Amino acid sequence: MARLAGGLGARLGLQSGDRVALIMRNGPHYVEAMEAAWHGGFVAVPINAKLHPREFAYILDHSGAKAVLVTDDLAEAVAAAVAELEVRPRVILVDSSEHRALYGEPVALAAVQPRDTAWLFYTSGTTGRPKGAMLSHQVLQAFMLSYFADVDSPGPGDSIIHWSPMSHGSGINMLPNIAAGAVQVIPEGGHGDAPTVFDLIARWQGASLFAAPTMVWRLVDHAERTSVDTRNLRTIIYGGGPMYLADCKRALAAFGYKLTQIYGQGESPMTITALSRAMHADVGHPRYEARLASAGVAQAVCEVRVCDEEDRDLPAGEVGEILVRGDVVMTGYWRNAEATAATLRGGWLHTGDMGAFDADGFLTLKDRSKDMIISGGSNIYPREVEEVLLRHPDVAEVSVVGRPHAEWGEEVVAFVVGRGGATVAAAELDRLCLDHIARFKRPKDYRFVDALPKNNYGKVLKTALRETLAAAGTDQGRS
């Protein structure tokens, strides 16, 4: 890592604070690249490998990345993205001769300040453009402390299996595991299925992994169909979407009391509330099921409130917006002072999520005020999809909502109004989406309607659209 940090500086001319983008599948080089960036005083910009080349282009341009490390499976998409830019970063193909040449003379650990940015995490927003949450070294340190206090307690020789993308939750979870001397285990080729994960659990002691609820469901399905060895399993840390009570109970039946839930955002990574293994195991508590359906209690490194529209605290049982304050909250959005001021007003992170505390401090999530859709653990913001669909000349209006899906949590449904009564082929809208946004954001169902329901102020009533879907059933989409 010290050698790679030296090469990034000496051979590529990077200086302290410069951004290094990572567009890579999971692999050992991911760990090295992240650690090397911080060792050299640079800013790591891990980017979701599932994004569209135009989305890559936007993030590379907006972040001002000076270099981008790319695995071979993504080289073509990154080349297309870089070709659109006026100022082009240096693209280094991982495991190429150019990449190997970067491992030169080691350099000393760079001197940085706690508030200096370490990780620039791009999280989509309701504006349709990703925003770069600036996560400082202080944020990452606070996250690690909270991980040990509230989430998991790995030790030397234990392991973490990186089944989820290292550009997101699994990547940040590598930090406390590195600090504890745990082994970073990555499936061959950077990805794998449920049987692969169970094979790795059987091989590596003290195994943990981070998984979206959809991934937990796949593990449970496999465990229920066949015999699996989970003696080495220490913890499954789940988050990134709703885990329904019945599914949580199935997972506990399959794996025992080895689950920990986290609730967080890119702006406060993995650290707002946690539902520990002990809480999952407290079956004798009179409110056990209610607690199991909650997101747990505030983590040790932050304060959490539920407030009304005037940021006044609400009593237990009342639903309001979730606000967070502490060392784990981002310093702001990169090159977006307006969004920073709005989101961090009054010194509190305004999550946009709605929830309610009970009398014991357990937080239950109720809704997402920003209408975000979570499908397969990935965030999808309706406006981003709507703006793409509105590019079609025969689309007059469109509104996108989420519909419950048994495997993915939610799927995207678009209600479309044709211009002048025109009809539009679903295949045309699919093509439009695939040309501009990632495949996983594409609607799985188009509902063609004469008009969208609106209130007296002309605002589309998405609640009414969701009610329409619920009344029609949930089996009319496509995969």
Helices and strands as residue ranges (DSSP letters): H 2-10, E 19-23, H 28-39, E 43-46, H 53-63, E 67-70, G 72-74, H 75-83, E 90-93, H 97-100, E 117-123, E 131-136, H 137-146, I 147-151, E 159-161, H 169-179, E 183-185, G 188-190, H 194-203, E 207-211, H 213-225, E 233-238, H 245-255, E 259-265, E 268-275, H 277-281, H 288-292, E 297-298, E 302-307, E 320-326, E 332-333, H 337-343, G 345-347, E 349-357, E 363-368, E 373-375, E 378-380, H 382-389, E 395-405, E 409-418, G 419-421, H 426-436, G 439-441, E 445-448, H 462-472
